[in-house]
Each structure stands twice: as structure tokens, then as C-alpha cells.
Amino acid sequence: MTRRETGVQTEAGHVAESLPQEGVSRKILRSELLLVLALSLGASALSALISFIGSLTKPGGLKQQAATLNGSYAPGRPWLDLAWQLFGIATALVPVLLVAHLLTREGAGGLRSMGFDRSRPWFDLGRGTLLAAGIGSAGLVFYLATRAFGANLTVVPESLPEVWWKFPVLILSAIQNSVVEEVIVVGYLLRRLDQLGWTPLAALAASSLLRGSYHLYQGIGGFIGNVVMGVVFVLLYRRWGRVGPLVAAHALLDIVAFAGYALLAGKVGWLPTP
């Protein structure tokens, strides 16, 4: 790989050199960051913590309980259910549009500033596929182990009815998850923390712990596994200067998890079900 490829593709991997736009104080940037998180993954982290406390205080072990990721909103009413599914996916993406607006107003070039664009599709997809293969295999083994030791709930990736839109909705849900998480918890969060004067190590810790915290509803294993994933993703983002490969990897991980569970649950002995 050439020096150009590793060092100066975009400003995204070196956002510490970026200063807040003229006239905007660090206090305002800090407030903006907190508001974005409160509307998205920060709120999810608090919800996950409350859910985890509820699971811990519920009679029975964690592995006897289930955490459902994609369930029905209107059982027995498929068209209404589909409308709710699409509504949920669309509204979850609003914080990403807010981030794009804030970065455009800042003069940074919107989501292009973090390498989320169509300028290098094969780079993003290729690196993302390799990353997904490595993390996916290790993550599955870790999940099975932590559940066996009673440190994790039984994760149910989907419990949708057998309708024609089941797999399209699961794919859309996976893509929505990946875009929201990687744009906000990696690209945007790191940019703002660097602008606020955080050290790279502190920013890495904040991003990784946030990623783990909003997966805490799955149990201790979900928290630890996603913290480790967060560390890897931040380091690769700093190296590549693009969030695109991370979005691709995350989307592939979730698509395989959602669709794989739908196809294999109850048919293979090694896959836990409620």
C-alpha cells in the first residue's frame, strides 16, 4: 500500500488537526455532541442499562432469558406490521441525517469528511468483507461461550412472521444498524472528541465503551464483545480514514446473523433458541 493510500485519503483519520469552525466554541460543540447522542446511541445505552438491570434482578439466570432484536410490531396484521417496520428503520436514520447536516454546516463536506461516500466502493466492500469474516467467526464463538457460562442472554436475532417481506426487512434493518452506529459512534464521535482536545486513547475508550454499553441488554458477553469490536473499528478507521469499510462489515455481520438465524433456528443443535 502506498503512502498516499495509508495517510492522506481524507481528513477523517486525522480529525485531531481539524479545529472547530470559526465562532463556534468548544462548549457549543460539546452540547451538540451530547444532543446527538441523546437522540441516538446515548439513549440506547441508557435503555440497555435499564434492561440489563431488569434481567439481572429477574428470577433465573441470564441465559434463560431472551433478547429479541427484530420482532413483530403487529402480530397477525402483516401489512400494518410492515408499515411499522419501515417506519422504525426510517426514523432510526434521522440522527445520521442530523450529523450530515451539522458537518455540512461546519464546512467539513458532510459525511464525505468521514469517508462515507461512493468514491471507493470496492475498497469499502473488500475490506469490510474481510473484517466481517474475522469478527463474525470470533464473535460467534465468544457469544456461545459467554452464554454457556451464564454471562449472556439468549440472543434472538429475529422473530418475524413468515411473510414475503421478512428477509428484505431484515436486510434493511441490518443496513440501518450499521449506518447509524458507524457514522455516529466512530466517524462523528471521534471527530468531535478530537476537536474538543481529547487524546486518541481517550477517544478510542469513549467510542468503544459507548458501543459496548448500548449492547448491554444482551448481557455481559454482549458488552465485552462489542467493546473489543469497537477498539478494532476505531483503530482501522484511524488507519484507513474511511468509515465505509466499517459500515460494510457491520452490515454483513448483521445480515448473516439475522438471515442465518431465520434459516437455522431450531434446525441445528449448536444455535441457542429460547
C-alpha contacts under 8 A as a table, 3 or more apart, distances in Angstrom:
res1	aa1	res2	aa2	distance
1	M	5	E	6.24
1	M	6	T	6.84
2	T	5	E	5.24
2	T	6	T	6.45
3	R	6	T	5.21
3	R	7	G	5.83
3	R	8	V	7.82
4	R	7	G	5.45
4	R	8	V	5.49
4	R	9	Q	6.59
5	E	8	V	6.56
5	E	9	Q	5.93
5	E	240	W	7.84
6	T	9	Q	7.15
6	T	239	R	6.54
6	T	240	W	6.24
7	G	239	R	7.46
7	G	240	W	7.70
7	G	241	G	7.88
8	V	11	E	6.97
8	V	241	G	7.85
9	Q	240	W	7.76
9	Q	241	G	6.48
10	T	13	G	6.96
10	T	113	S	6.80
10	T	114	M	7.44
10	T	115	G	6.93
10	T	241	G	5.95
10	T	242	R	7.58
11	E	14	H	5.37
11	E	15	V	5.97
11	E	113	S	6.38
11	E	114	M	7.29
11	E	241	G	6.93
12	A	15	V	5.55
12	A	113	S	5.61
12	A	114	M	4.46
12	A	115	G	6.55
12	A	187	G	7.30
12	A	191	R	7.56
12	A	238	R	7.63
12	A	241	G	4.89
12	A	242	R	6.49
13	G	114	M	7.63
13	G	237	Y	6.23
13	G	238	R	4.33
13	G	239	R	6.46
13	G	240	W	6.76
13	G	241	G	3.97
13	G	242	R	7.15
14	H	17	E	6.09
14	H	18	S	7.76
14	H	238	R	7.06
14	H	241	G	7.51
15	V	18	S	5.15
15	V	190	L	7.60
15	V	191	R	5.36
15	V	194	D	6.17
15	V	195	Q	7.21
16	A	19	L	7.64
16	A	191	R	7.13
16	A	194	D	4.55
16	A	195	Q	5.89
16	A	197	G	7.63
17	E	194	D	7.98
17	E	195	Q	7.81
18	S	194	D	7.92
18	S	195	Q	6.36
19	L	195	Q	5.72
20	P	24	V	6.34
20	P	25	S	7.25
20	P	26	R	7.33
20	P	29	L	7.82
20	P	106	E	7.98
20	P	195	Q	6.24
21	Q	24	V	5.73
21	Q	106	E	5.98
21	Q	107	G	7.79
24	V	28	I	6.41
24	V	29	L	7.16
25	S	28	I	5.31
25	S	29	L	6.48
26	R	29	L	4.97
26	R	30	R	5.98
26	R	195	Q	7.91
26	R	196	L	6.14
27	K	30	R	5.05
27	K	31	S	6.19
28	I	31	S	5.04
28	I	32	E	6.05
29	L	32	E	4.96
29	L	33	L	6.15
29	L	192	R	7.15
29	L	196	L	7.72
30	R	33	L	5.16
30	R	34	L	6.29
30	R	192	R	7.75
30	R	196	L	7.44
31	S	34	L	5.14
31	S	35	L	6.15
32	E	35	L	5.15
32	E	36	V	6.23
33	L	36	V	5.20
33	L	37	L	6.25
33	L	189	L	7.40
33	L	192	R	7.07
34	L	37	L	5.14
34	L	38	A	5.98
35	L	38	A	4.93
35	L	39	L	6.25
36	V	39	L	5.24
36	V	40	S	6.36
36	V	95	P	6.71
36	V	98	L	7.86
36	V	99	V	7.66
37	L	40	S	5.02
37	L	41	L	5.42
37	L	42	G	4.48
37	L	43	A	6.80
38	A	41	L	6.92
38	A	42	G	4.97
38	A	43	A	5.09
39	L	42	G	7.09
39	L	43	A	6.31
39	L	95	P	6.80
40	S	43	A	5.68
40	S	44	S	6.46
40	S	92	A	7.78
40	S	95	P	6.35
41	L	44	S	4.71
41	L	45	A	6.03
41	L	181	E	7.52
41	L	184	I	7.92
41	L	185	V	7.73
41	L	210	L	7.85
41	L	214	Y	6.79
42	G	45	A	5.05
42	G	46	L	6.51
42	G	210	L	7.54
42	G	214	Y	7.60
43	A	46	L	5.22
43	A	47	S	6.20
44	S	47	S	5.00
44	S	48	A	6.01
44	S	214	Y	5.34
45	A	48	A	5.05
45	A	49	L	6.22
45	A	210	L	7.08
45	A	213	S	5.12
45	A	214	Y	3.74
45	A	215	H	7.29
45	A	216	L	7.56
46	L	49	L	5.08
46	L	50	I	6.33
46	L	213	S	7.92
46	L	214	Y	7.22
47	S	50	I	5.23
47	S	51	S	6.17
47	S	214	Y	7.54
48	A	51	S	4.97
48	A	52	F	6.03
48	A	213	S	6.98
48	A	214	Y	5.35
48	A	215	H	6.43
48	A	216	L	5.32
48	A	217	Y	4.52
49	L	52	F	5.03
49	L	53	I	6.22
49	L	213	S	7.18
49	L	214	Y	7.50
49	L	216	L	6.12
49	L	217	Y	6.52
50	I	53	I	5.19
50	I	54	G	6.27
51	S	54	G	5.04
51	S	55	S	6.26
51	S	216	L	7.99
51	S	217	Y	5.44
52	F	55	S	4.99
52	F	56	L	6.16
52	F	216	L	6.18
52	F	217	Y	4.84
52	F	218	Q	7.41
52	F	219	G	6.52
53	I	56	L	5.10
53	I	57	T	6.22
54	G	57	T	5.30
54	G	58	K	6.10
55	S	58	K	5.17
55	S	62	L	6.63
55	S	65	Q	7.55
56	L	59	P	8.00
56	L	61	G	7.78
56	L	62	L	6.93
60	G	64	Q	6.48
60	G	65	Q	7.93
61	G	64	Q	5.46
61	G	65	Q	7.19
61	G	150	G	6.50
62	L	65	Q	5.41
62	L	147	R	7.99
62	L	150	G	5.85
62	L	151	A	6.43
62	L	152	N	5.66
62	L	153	L	4.80
62	L	154	T	7.70
62	L	219	G	7.28
63	K	66	A	7.25
63	K	147	R	5.78
63	K	148	A	7.55
63	K	150	G	5.43
63	K	151	A	7.17
63	K	152	N	5.65
63	K	153	L	4.33
63	K	154	T	5.34
64	Q	153	L	6.79
64	Q	154	T	6.97
64	Q	274	P	7.36
65	Q	153	L	5.43
65	Q	154	T	6.07
65	Q	274	P	7.25
66	A	153	L	5.41
66	A	154	T	4.58
66	A	155	V	5.74
66	A	156	V	6.55
66	A	274	P	6.18
67	A	153	L	6.33
67	A	154	T	6.17
67	A	155	V	4.91
67	A	156	V	5.79
67	A	217	Y	7.15
67	A	218	Q	6.04
68	T	71	G	6.44
68	T	155	V	6.18
68	T	156	V	4.58
68	T	157	P	5.89
68	T	158	E	6.39
68	T	159	S	7.18
69	L	155	V	7.61
69	L	156	V	6.22
69	L	157	P	4.91
69	L	158	E	5.85
70	N	156	V	7.96
70	N	157	P	6.06
70	N	158	E	4.49
70	N	159	S	6.15
70	N	160	L	6.79
70	N	170	L	7.63
71	G	158	E	5.90
71	G	159	S	4.91
71	G	160	L	5.29
72	S	75	P	5.79
72	S	81	D	6.43
72	S	159	S	6.89
72	S	160	L	5.38
72	S	161	P	7.18
73	Y	81	D	5.38
73	Y	84	W	6.48
73	Y	85	Q	7.30
74	A	77	R	5.56
74	A	78	P	7.07
74	A	80	L	6.36
74	A	81	D	4.73
74	A	84	W	7.97
75	P	78	P	7.12
75	P	81	D	7.06
75	P	161	P	7.77
77	R	80	L	5.58
77	R	81	D	5.99
78	P	81	D	4.87
78	P	82	L	6.03
78	P	163	V	7.29
79	W	82	L	5.04
79	W	83	A	6.30
80	L	83	A	5.07
80	L	84	W	6.33
81	D	84	W	5.18
81	D	85	Q	6.15
82	L	85	Q	4.98
82	L	86	L	6.20
82	L	165	W	7.48
83	A	86	L	5.34
83	A	87	F	6.05
84	W	87	F	4.95
84	W	88	G	6.05
85	Q	88	G	5.23
85	Q	89	I	6.33
85	Q	169	V	7.24
86	L	89	I	5.12
86	L	90	A	6.08
86	L	169	V	7.57
87	F	90	A	5.23
87	F	91	T	6.09
88	G	91	T	5.39
88	G	92	A	6.09
89	I	92	A	5.31
89	I	93	L	6.77
89	I	172	L	7.40
89	I	173	S	6.25
89	I	176	Q	6.38
90	A	93	L	5.47
90	A	94	V	7.15
91	T	94	V	5.38
92	A	95	P	6.97
92	A	176	Q	7.36
92	A	180	V	7.53
93	L	96	V	5.35
93	L	97	L	6.69
93	L	176	Q	6.69
93	L	179	V	7.85
93	L	180	V	6.30
94	V	97	L	5.07
94	V	98	L	6.28
95	P	98	L	4.84
95	P	99	V	6.20
95	P	180	V	7.53
96	V	99	V	5.04
96	V	100	A	6.23
96	V	179	V	7.70
96	V	180	V	6.05
96	V	183	V	6.88
96	V	184	I	7.00
97	L	100	A	4.98
97	L	101	H	6.16
98	L	101	H	5.02
98	L	102	L	6.18
99	V	102	L	5.08
99	V	103	L	6.13
99	V	110	G	7.77
99	V	111	L	7.81
99	V	184	I	7.59
99	V	188	Y	7.19
100	A	103	L	5.28
100	A	104	T	6.06
100	A	110	G	4.76
100	A	111	L	5.42
101	H	104	T	5.09
101	H	105	R	6.09
101	H	110	G	6.62
102	L	105	R	5.14
102	L	106	E	6.14
102	L	110	G	7.45
103	L	106	E	4.92
103	L	107	G	6.40
103	L	108	A	5.41
103	L	109	G	6.40
103	L	110	G	4.64
103	L	111	L	7.09
103	L	113	S	7.94
104	T	107	G	5.13
104	T	108	A	5.73
104	T	109	G	5.12
104	T	110	G	4.28
104	T	111	L	7.95
105	R	108	A	7.58
105	R	110	G	7.96
106	E	109	G	7.95
107	G	110	G	7.62
108	A	113	S	5.88
109	G	112	R	5.72
109	G	113	S	5.53
110	G	113	S	5.90
111	L	114	M	5.63
111	L	115	G	6.72
111	L	116	F	5.46
111	L	117	D	7.00
112	R	115	G	4.92
112	R	116	F	5.27
112	R	117	D	5.56
113	S	116	F	7.50
114	M	183	V	7.92
114	M	187	G	5.47
114	M	188	Y	7.62
114	M	241	G	6.86
114	M	242	R	5.66
114	M	243	V	5.97
115	G	241	G	6.47
115	G	242	R	3.97
115	G	243	V	5.29
115	G	244	G	5.97
116	F	183	V	7.88
116	F	242	R	6.54
116	F	243	V	5.59
116	F	244	G	4.94
117	D	120	R	7.60
117	D	244	G	7.11
118	R	121	P	5.56
120	R	123	F	5.42
120	R	124	D	6.27
121	P	124	D	5.15
121	P	125	L	6.05
122	W	125	L	5.08
122	W	126	G	5.72
123	F	126	G	5.25
123	F	127	R	5.99
123	F	245	P	7.31
124	D	127	R	5.51
124	D	128	G	5.77
124	D	244	G	5.23
124	D	245	P	4.04
124	D	246	L	7.78
124	D	248	A	6.65
125	L	128	G	4.96
125	L	129	T	5.93
125	L	244	G	7.91
125	L	245	P	6.06
125	L	248	A	5.86
125	L	249	A	7.73
126	G	129	T	5.25
126	G	130	L	6.47
126	G	245	P	7.65
127	R	130	L	5.30
127	R	131	L	6.11
127	R	245	P	5.68
127	R	249	A	7.78
128	G	131	L	5.05
128	G	132	A	6.00
128	G	244	G	7.92
128	G	245	P	4.38
128	G	246	L	5.96
128	G	247	V	7.41
128	G	248	A	4.95
128	G	249	A	4.08
128	G	250	H	7.80
129	T	132	A	5.11
129	T	133	A	6.21
129	T	248	A	7.07
129	T	249	A	5.69
129	T	252	L	7.22
130	L	133	A	5.20
130	L	134	G	6.43
130	L	249	A	7.78
131	L	134	G	5.32
131	L	135	I	6.13
131	L	249	A	5.91
132	A	135	I	5.27
132	A	136	G	5.48
132	A	249	A	4.67
132	A	250	H	6.82
132	A	252	L	6.44
132	A	253	L	5.75
133	A	136	G	5.27
133	A	137	S	6.26
134	G	137	S	5.72
134	G	138	A	6.46
135	I	138	A	5.27
135	I	139	G	5.69
135	I	229	M	7.52
136	G	139	G	5.04
136	G	140	L	6.13
136	G	253	L	6.16
137	S	140	L	5.38
137	S	141	V	6.57
138	A	141	V	5.33
138	A	142	F	6.20
139	G	142	F	5.03
139	G	143	Y	6.05
139	G	225	G	6.91
140	L	143	Y	5.12
140	L	144	L	6.24
141	V	144	L	5.27
141	V	145	A	6.17
142	F	145	A	5.11
142	F	146	T	6.09
142	F	221	G	7.56
142	F	225	G	7.37
143	Y	146	T	5.28
143	Y	147	R	6.05
143	Y	152	N	7.54
143	Y	221	G	6.47
143	Y	222	G	7.38
143	Y	225	G	7.97
144	L	147	R	5.27
144	L	148	A	6.11
145	A	148	A	5.11
145	A	149	F	6.37
146	T	149	F	5.11
146	T	150	G	6.29
146	T	151	A	5.16
146	T	152	N	5.76
146	T	220	I	8.00
146	T	221	G	5.51
147	R	150	G	4.95
147	R	151	A	5.50
147	R	152	N	4.59
147	R	153	L	6.47
147	R	154	T	6.95
147	R	221	G	7.48
148	A	151	A	7.59
149	F	152	N	7.91
150	G	153	L	7.66
151	A	219	G	6.10
151	A	220	I	5.45
151	A	221	G	5.85
152	N	218	Q	6.00
152	N	219	G	4.28
152	N	220	I	5.79
152	N	221	G	5.33
152	N	222	G	6.82
153	L	218	Q	5.43
153	L	219	G	5.66
154	T	218	Q	7.62
154	T	272	P	6.60
154	T	273	T	6.68
154	T	274	P	6.54
155	V	218	Q	6.66
155	V	272	P	7.96
155	V	273	T	7.80
156	V	159	S	7.07
156	V	261	Y	7.74
156	V	273	T	6.95
156	V	274	P	7.67
157	P	257	A	6.59
157	P	258	F	5.15
157	P	261	Y	6.48
158	E	170	L	7.97
158	E	258	F	6.00
158	E	261	Y	7.06
158	E	262	A	6.62
159	S	262	A	7.82
160	L	166	K	6.56
161	P	166	K	7.15
162	E	166	K	6.62
163	V	166	K	5.55
164	W	167	F	7.57
165	W	168	P	5.42
165	W	169	V	6.01
166	K	169	V	5.43
166	K	170	L	6.29
167	F	170	L	4.94
167	F	171	I	6.17
167	F	259	A	6.83
168	P	171	I	5.17
168	P	172	L	6.20
169	V	172	L	5.02
169	V	173	S	5.98
170	L	173	S	5.01
170	L	174	A	6.19
170	L	255	I	6.97
170	L	258	F	6.36
170	L	259	A	7.08
171	I	174	A	5.09
171	I	175	I	6.30
171	I	255	I	5.65
171	I	258	F	7.96
172	L	175	I	5.14
172	L	176	Q	6.08
173	S	176	Q	5.06
173	S	177	N	6.15
174	A	177	N	5.19
174	A	178	S	6.29
174	A	250	H	7.84
174	A	251	A	5.26
174	A	252	L	7.72
174	A	254	D	5.10
174	A	255	I	5.59
174	A	258	F	7.87
175	I	178	S	5.18
175	I	179	V	6.17
175	I	247	V	7.89
175	I	250	H	7.95
175	I	251	A	5.02
175	I	254	D	7.96
175	I	255	I	8.00
176	Q	179	V	5.30
176	Q	180	V	6.13
177	N	180	V	5.42
177	N	181	E	6.06
177	N	250	H	7.94
177	N	251	A	7.34
178	S	181	E	5.37
178	S	182	E	5.94
178	S	246	L	7.91
178	S	247	V	5.14
178	S	248	A	7.52
178	S	250	H	5.15
178	S	251	A	5.22
179	V	182	E	5.57
179	V	183	V	5.79
179	V	247	V	5.75
180	V	183	V	5.57
180	V	184	I	5.99
181	E	184	I	5.46
181	E	185	V	5.46
181	E	186	V	7.42
181	E	211	R	7.96
182	E	185	V	5.51
182	E	186	V	5.17
182	E	187	G	6.53
182	E	243	V	6.62
182	E	246	L	6.53
182	E	247	V	5.96
183	V	186	V	5.83
183	V	187	G	4.98
183	V	188	Y	6.01
183	V	243	V	6.92
183	V	247	V	7.99
184	I	187	G	5.90
184	I	188	Y	4.91
184	I	189	L	5.86
185	V	188	Y	6.47
185	V	189	L	5.29
185	V	190	L	7.47
185	V	207	S	5.77
185	V	210	L	7.39
185	V	211	R	7.01
186	V	189	L	5.56
186	V	190	L	5.70
186	V	207	S	6.46
186	V	233	F	7.78
186	V	234	V	6.46
186	V	237	Y	7.74
186	V	243	V	7.51
187	G	190	L	5.68
187	G	191	R	6.27
187	G	243	V	6.40
188	Y	191	R	5.20
188	Y	192	R	6.28
189	L	192	R	5.33
189	L	193	L	6.08
189	L	207	S	7.06
190	L	193	L	5.11
190	L	194	D	5.97
190	L	203	A	6.17
190	L	204	L	7.77
190	L	207	S	7.36
191	R	194	D	5.28
191	R	195	Q	6.21
192	R	195	Q	4.99
192	R	196	L	6.11
193	L	196	L	4.93
193	L	197	G	6.39
193	L	198	W	5.42
193	L	203	A	6.19
194	D	197	G	5.18
194	D	198	W	5.30
194	D	199	T	6.97
194	D	200	P	7.32
194	D	203	A	7.31
195	Q	198	W	7.49
198	W	202	A	6.14
198	W	203	A	6.12
199	T	202	A	5.21
199	T	203	A	6.18
200	P	203	A	5.09
200	P	204	L	6.06
201	L	204	L	5.07
201	L	205	A	6.23
202	A	205	A	5.09
202	A	206	A	6.17
203	A	206	A	5.08
203	A	207	S	6.14
204	L	207	S	5.29
204	L	208	S	6.07
204	L	231	V	6.50
204	L	234	V	6.27
204	L	235	L	7.93
205	A	208	S	5.22
205	A	209	L	5.91
205	A	231	V	7.52
206	A	209	L	5.31
206	A	210	L	6.02
207	S	210	L	5.23
207	S	211	R	6.27
207	S	230	G	6.71
207	S	231	V	7.91
207	S	234	V	7.64
208	S	211	R	5.12
208	S	212	G	6.27
208	S	226	N	7.40
208	S	227	V	4.77
208	S	228	V	7.13
208	S	229	M	7.52
208	S	230	G	4.28
208	S	231	V	5.54
208	S	234	V	7.80
209	L	212	G	5.02
209	L	213	S	5.97
209	L	227	V	5.58
209	L	230	G	7.64
210	L	213	S	5.03
210	L	214	Y	6.54
210	L	227	V	7.87
211	R	214	Y	5.84
211	R	215	H	6.85
211	R	223	F	7.93
211	R	226	N	6.06
211	R	227	V	6.10
211	R	230	G	6.24
212	G	215	H	5.31
212	G	216	L	6.43
212	G	222	G	7.05
212	G	223	F	4.30
212	G	224	I	6.34
212	G	225	G	7.30
212	G	226	N	4.70
212	G	227	V	4.62
212	G	230	G	7.59
213	S	216	L	5.13
213	S	223	F	5.99
214	Y	217	Y	7.15
214	Y	223	F	7.81
215	H	218	Q	5.87
215	H	219	G	7.64
215	H	222	G	5.69
215	H	223	F	5.54
215	H	226	N	7.13
216	L	219	G	5.19
216	L	220	I	6.42
216	L	222	G	5.91
216	L	223	F	4.92
217	Y	222	G	7.68
218	Q	221	G	7.29
218	Q	222	G	5.20
218	Q	223	F	7.42
219	G	222	G	5.31
219	G	223	F	6.46
220	I	223	F	5.08
220	I	224	I	6.22
221	G	224	I	5.25
221	G	225	G	5.88
222	G	225	G	5.28
222	G	226	N	6.09
223	F	226	N	5.45
223	F	227	V	6.21
224	I	227	V	5.11
224	I	228	V	6.35
225	G	228	V	5.32
225	G	229	M	6.27
226	N	229	M	4.77
226	N	230	G	5.91
227	V	230	G	4.93
227	V	231	V	6.36
228	V	231	V	5.17
228	V	232	V	6.46
229	M	232	V	5.19
229	M	233	F	6.15
230	G	233	F	5.07
230	G	234	V	6.09
231	V	234	V	5.31
231	V	235	L	6.25
232	V	235	L	5.29
232	V	236	L	6.21
233	F	236	L	5.17
233	F	237	Y	6.02
233	F	246	L	6.71
234	V	237	Y	5.01
234	V	238	R	6.19
235	L	238	R	5.19
235	L	239	R	6.30
236	L	239	R	4.93
236	L	240	W	5.88
236	L	241	G	7.94
237	Y	240	W	5.21
237	Y	241	G	5.26
237	Y	242	R	5.77
237	Y	243	V	6.15
237	Y	246	L	7.75
238	R	241	G	5.49
242	R	245	P	6.78
242	R	246	L	7.93
243	V	246	L	5.28
243	V	247	V	6.34
244	G	247	V	5.17
244	G	248	A	6.26
245	P	248	A	5.03
245	P	249	A	6.06
246	L	249	A	5.06
246	L	250	H	6.02
247	V	250	H	5.20
247	V	251	A	5.99
248	A	251	A	5.18
248	A	252	L	6.18
249	A	252	L	5.22
249	A	253	L	6.16
250	H	253	L	5.07
250	H	254	D	6.24
251	A	254	D	5.28
251	A	255	I	6.03
252	L	255	I	5.08
252	L	256	V	6.09
253	L	256	V	5.41
253	L	257	A	6.17
254	D	257	A	4.93
254	D	258	F	5.89
255	I	258	F	5.25
255	I	259	A	5.82
255	I	260	G	7.79
256	V	259	A	5.38
256	V	260	G	5.28
257	A	260	G	5.17
257	A	261	Y	5.95
258	F	261	Y	5.42
258	F	262	A	6.33
259	A	262	A	5.02
259	A	263	L	6.24
260	G	263	L	5.20
260	G	264	L	5.91
260	G	265	A	7.96
261	Y	264	L	5.16
261	Y	265	A	5.19
262	A	265	A	6.02
264	L	267	K	5.24
264	L	268	V	6.18
264	L	271	L	7.69
265	A	268	V	6.68
265	A	271	L	6.54
265	A	272	P	7.74
265	A	273	T	6.72
266	G	269	G	7.30
266	G	271	L	7.68
266	G	273	T	7.06
268	V	271	L	6.10
269	G	272	P	7.51
